[in-house]
Amino acid sequence: MSNNKNEYVKEITNIEEDFAQWYTDVVLKAELADYTDVKGFIAIRPYGFAIWENIKNYMDAEFKKAGVTNLYMPVLIPESLLNKEEEHVEGFAPEVAWVTIGGEEELEEKLCIRPTSETMMSTMYSKWISSWRDLPLLGNQWCSVLRWEKETRPFLRSREFLWQEGHTIHETAEEAQKFTLRMLDVYADVIENLLAIPVLKGRKTEKEKFAGAEATYTVETLMHDGRALQAGTSHYFGQNFSKPFSIKFQNREGKEEYAYQTSWGATTRLIGAVIMAHGDNRGLKLPPRVAPIQAVIVPIAIHKEGVIEKAQELNEKLEKKFRMKIDLRDNYSTGFKFNDWEMRGVPVRIEIGPKDIENGEAVLVRRDTSEKEVVKLDKIEERLAELLEEIQKNMYNEAAKIRENRTTVAHTLDEILKNLEENQGYVKTMWCGNVECENKIKEVTGAHSRCIPFEQEHLADTCPVCGKKAEKMVVWGRQY
Amino acid sequence: MSNNKNEYVKEITNIEEDFAQWYTDVVLKAELADYTDVKGFIAIRPYGFAIWENIKNYMDAEFKKAGVTNLYMPVLIPESLLNKEEEHVEGFAPEVAWVTIGGEEELEEKLCIRPTSETMMSTMYSKWISSWRDLPLLGNQWCSVLRWEKETRPFLRSREFLWQEGHTIHETAEEAQKFTLRMLDVYADVIENLLAIPVLKGRKTEKEKFAGAEATYTVETLMHDGRALQAGTSHYFGQNFSKPFSIKFQNREGKEEYAYQTSWGATTRLIGAVIMAHGDNRGLKLPPRVAPIQAVIVPIAIHKEGVIEKAQELNEKLEKKFRMKIDLRDNYSTGFKFNDWEMRGVPVRIEIGPKDIENGEAVLVRRDTSEKEVVKLDKIEERLAELLEEIQKNMYNEAAKIRENRTTVAHTLDEILKNLEENQGYVKTMWCGNVECENKIKEVTGAHSRCIPFEQEHLADTCPVCGKKAEKMVVWGRQY
């Protein structure tokens, strides 16, 4: 069995040697996604999609609690519409795909496949509201978007990805700003409580904000290799779109006013985040709350009388409460099966063989720590529920520990570079607020500003680049 | 109030005078969808989308019970891939949209936006299976597809629509055929039990079957004006795609074999079906099981002390069990509100005013029959649950009655035409099986064959067109 295991494990690259290749190996080997005949486009396989469904269901319920309703806008956007907001078109036009032929005829105006739907939503919203009584208008859509990236990677950066895009219209700036942050909190909740990854919350710098936004807020995460991943963003637009798109309403004073707007999005990148935050040399490691299979029963000595029956009986009991799988394949060794389910990151393996049955027991094995425990069959339901919670917490704590270990403070440009070279991770510094200093840091270290964290610290009085007075703390990191 | 009502109702066209215009009026007025700046593309508004979500959730759960898993394939399909199955490309190529530019560069090979994903699914499936142990492979995706229609109509025929497309691969022809029919049964269940519309189940003729299929099965529905609507189809492909796409597996005898395939789809047309099967001169009429709002509370004399509080208290109690809405708008008359919720098809209106509160009562008003009943507040939960079931059943029965009244038998071509001119609806005839006779009927009467029903009757011995021997009964109808 241990030989078997080594052979199997050999199939993925060592995580410390080549993280990028390890990532690709896990995506393919755990059957999360596959490459397709269309360059830069992936197929999301059922196991990967089931993770997305769990994220989506959780997130959608949170949106609905906030009064958000789903809707659906056209996938195609006319060029003239995309061009309406200046910064927005500059940001997106270079990376869109254009439809030029429809039904065998050349189109009069080319249509882009949506890279995001601010322009379309704004156009429709302007038709749908007239009075403050129609507000807030809180819409969201779950769909796919296209961005013609040059370098792609499954889930992290793909020419097509799945996401939700929320677009809301409010009566006042204050209400819109508040809603922007409420949605950021939904993302933080999903990522911390479902995906077991701690987030850093803050505001993006002017340089890093969304094309057309007045302010972009972000939840940032740190991966196993110390690189940062932007996991969700929420934008406050002010009246930047409502003016060019004429989203006007009659306010409580009876006067016409341009509305205040937000948008916010999270994508299938979150699947990439789960893989890269938690995985190890045995493959994927899924937090129980998001795992498509929370526990797998692997019967031992499957051909011995009564084993399959007992395993099935246990499965039937447990699947009422948990997302279960029972592995009855007769063409693989038990060792192969163990490795296979570990590769797929199933949080708990339940082993049950003739001896266990005799003793009225089964063995529970944790994916996160490899710890085994023997549990009486009549206690297994209760124990599994506890164990899944323990695993969820432990995985969060492990990820938080990695982040803590990878977070450093720097007071000079050299120090930022040194810290990143040694440790990657987040580097905290003060910053004067000048984009030239931000550009300099990027140029020298390859790190982008992650955000200006909501939780500020006063690390020094001056900017590490220009030496001028600095009042804001910024976190920097190399990114995916 | 009655004046108010008339004014409001005037805003939609009379259903008997101009059904097509009535339909468009209801779609817009009930805020189900709206036109956009992209010709032939609609925006599905929150109220319309909520109907789709209810359909989707129900259907998706049924698919999962059958072992189907969701996945996601690229939205773009290379021209060469679309061309692989001959009949398929002939069927779809004339109505696709082509992407020719990506990221500011002309593409080497043009890519179409998926009109359906048989070609992409087949390509990926061929990579994913190798043995009979990998089968069945039961995949489905919820997505949007494009077909460059010339004449469009919200929900019924749009250049873009939402749907699910299931694609499955099986070990044997028998298993695949059985699965094709099982999925047809899911559609029948959704349409009859959720949407309260009776279906006609059968097999499409060769002329009407899906491009590339060996057999297409359909669930057909009849609308208020007697026109037919194809509401869902399930296709058995045999090996028609597995051969050109090389979907091979090692069978139980150790021999390589081409797999057997199915696909099946249902779309946002179902929203159109609900509107057209049940609506009336007061607007939309929604079956309770699919209604986004099952009951709306309209407080009477809203400014009288305690009315709002009592209405809210009732709402809080009911919303634990039902999808509720409370209308506290202070800028509309009660009459306007009644009409507004009737337009939106809410199955039950609950009126509660000062007198009702004094008597510990409320008034329940059915959307389907306009019947009113006074119910004690402590019995309202129980009564509402019953009432919603009664409405659901009654709406199904009403639709079944319309269908019965609109179903006729014909023995000659003249008779088919006469029946359609008088009555529209379904016309049953015998048929020799020859496509020329089918074409003749289409040419003379404008009716397509709906299907060869599973429940056959022997109406005569000969075909009404050629007079030759006929063993099959076919149902004809003009269609949407």
Boltz contact constraints between the chains, C-beta under 6 A:
constraints:
  - contact:
      token1: [A, 36]
      token2: [B, 74]
      max_distance: 6.0
  - contact:
      token1: [A, 37]
      token2: [B, 78]
      max_distance: 6.0
  - contact:
      token1: [A, 38]
      token2: [B, 74]
      max_distance: 6.0
  - contact:
      token1: [A, 38]
      token2: [B, 76]
      max_distance: 6.0
  - contact:
      token1: [A, 41]
      token2: [B, 74]
      max_distance: 6.0
  - contact:
      token1: [A, 43]
      token2: [B, 73]
      max_distance: 6.0
  - contact:
      token1: [A, 43]
      token2: [B, 124]
      max_distance: 6.0
  - contact:
      token1: [A, 44]
      token2: [B, 71]
      max_distance: 6.0
  - contact:
      token1: [A, 44]
      token2: [B, 72]
      max_distance: 6.0
  - contact:
      token1: [A, 45]
      token2: [B, 71]
      max_distance: 6.0
  - contact:
      token1: [A, 46]
      token2: [B, 69]
      max_distance: 6.0
  - contact:
      token1: [A, 46]
      token2: [B, 71]
      max_distance: 6.0
  - contact:
      token1: [A, 49]
      token2: [B, 70]
      max_distance: 6.0
  - contact:
      token1: [A, 49]
      token2: [B, 71]
      max_distance: 6.0
  - contact:
      token1: [A, 49]
      token2: [B, 72]
      max_distance: 6.0
  - contact:
      token1: [A, 69]
      token2: [B, 46]
      max_distance: 6.0
  - contact:
      token1: [A, 70]
      token2: [B, 49]
      max_distance: 6.0
  - contact:
      token1: [A, 71]
      token2: [B, 44]
      max_distance: 6.0
  - contact:
      token1: [A, 71]
      token2: [B, 45]
      max_distance: 6.0
  - contact:
      token1: [A, 71]
      token2: [B, 46]
      max_distance: 6.0
  - contact:
      token1: [A, 71]
      token2: [B, 49]
      max_distance: 6.0
  - contact:
      token1: [A, 72]
      token2: [B, 44]
      max_distance: 6.0
  - contact:
      token1: [A, 72]
      token2: [B, 49]
      max_distance: 6.0
  - contact:
      token1: [A, 73]
      token2: [B, 43]
      max_distance: 6.0
  - contact:
      token1: [A, 74]
      token2: [B, 36]
      max_distance: 6.0
  - contact:
      token1: [A, 74]
      token2: [B, 38]
      max_distance: 6.0
  - contact:
      token1: [A, 74]
      token2: [B, 41]
      max_distance: 6.0
  - contact:
      token1: [A, 74]
      token2: [B, 160]
      max_distance: 6.0
  - contact:
      token1: [A, 75]
      token2: [B, 144]
      max_distance: 6.0
  - contact:
      token1: [A, 75]
      token2: [B, 160]
      max_distance: 6.0
  - contact:
      token1: [A, 76]
      token2: [B, 38]
      max_distance: 6.0
  - contact:
      token1: [A, 78]
      token2: [B, 37]
      max_distance: 6.0
  - contact:
      token1: [A, 94]
      token2: [B, 104]
      max_distance: 6.0
  - contact:
      token1: [A, 95]
      token2: [B, 103]
      max_distance: 6.0
  - contact:
      token1: [A, 97]
      token2: [B, 99]
      max_distance: 6.0
  - contact:
      token1: [A, 97]
      token2: [B, 102]
      max_distance: 6.0
  - contact:
      token1: [A, 98]
      token2: [B, 101]
      max_distance: 6.0
  - contact:
      token1: [A, 99]
      token2: [B, 97]
      max_distance: 6.0
  - contact:
      token1: [A, 99]
      token2: [B, 99]
      max_distance: 6.0
  - contact:
      token1: [A, 100]
      token2: [B, 100]
      max_distance: 6.0
  - contact:
      token1: [A, 101]
      token2: [B, 98]
      max_distance: 6.0
  - contact:
      token1: [A, 102]
      token2: [B, 97]
      max_distance: 6.0
  - contact:
      token1: [A, 102]
      token2: [B, 148]
      max_distance: 6.0
  - contact:
      token1: [A, 103]
      token2: [B, 95]
      max_distance: 6.0
  - contact:
      token1: [A, 103]
      token2: [B, 148]
      max_distance: 6.0
  - contact:
      token1: [A, 104]
      token2: [B, 94]
      max_distance: 6.0
  - contact:
      token1: [A, 124]
      token2: [B, 43]
      max_distance: 6.0
  - contact:
      token1: [A, 144]
      token2: [B, 75]
      max_distance: 6.0
  - contact:
      token1: [A, 148]
      token2: [B, 102]
      max_distance: 6.0
  - contact:
      token1: [A, 148]
      token2: [B, 103]
      max_distance: 6.0
  - contact:
      token1: [A, 160]
      token2: [B, 74]
      max_distance: 6.0
  - contact:
      token1: [A, 160]
      token2: [B, 75]
      max_distance: 6.0
